């Protein structure tokens, strides 16, 4: 039985003016891995995250079934947190990672002992559906009203992310800024935003949703160079799954052959339990060969 666990979202979802932070998540099954193997790899990363979370979330705040639209409405930080929880449920807490020192004269490889539990940030104390901030440019004061980027915004920007990253950033900002007003004009909305919006607002959004972008502060043990690196949970997790899922058909065949389970029974089994059965089967077969 694939039991779901209850987790707390960093930002939460808003319904009728109330913030709901509880979600229930189950670990991956063979069917989910097969989906990623046969369909998911053709999807842009943001769309792939939406599809996987929609499959594995069993509850998202109050309501009935979890929909893709509901998953798209989550903030980028909530989606990142859900992926980290899903990774821990499916493959454990440890995140083996190898990085190279960016110093041209060094390039030393470093083994990092990361843990999911270290990357998960506590929920912020003040939940807000909308945010505002004051900016100044050329002596004129402005007030910017904005919301945090969601999965829907990430999907919309995905079309430009690789070829035109600046266009993707502009699109994301344009979708999230709801209004800019000048405080010397009776707080009327201005059509032409000051350049300070593009310069300063992304950092403010990151402060409001710190789980959305995980930065590792590192020091090279070889040359002592201090540097930072972004940890992309989605890329890391999907790369892990792509490596292990290559053997999925062989694993199903082995379990079906030796245990006489149907394909549906094996594919609906939690991935962690399937691997435990395979370990046990490997030990049994190894003992038989030694006799």
Secondary structure, DSSP 8 states (H G I E B T S, - for coil): ----EEEEEEEEEEETTEEEEEEEE---BHHHHHHHHHTGGGS-HHHHHHHHHHHHEEEESSSSS--HHHHHTSBHHHHHHHHHHHHHHHH-SEEEEEEE---TTT--EEEEEEEHHHH-----SS--SSEEEEEEETTEEEEEEE---BHHHHHHHHHHHTT-HHHHHHHHHHHHEEEEEETTTTT-B-SS--HHHHHHHHHHHHHHTGGGSEEEEEE-TTT--EEEEEE-HHHHHHHHHHHHHTTHHHHHHHHHHHH---HHHHHTSBHHHHHHHHHHHHHHHHHHHH-
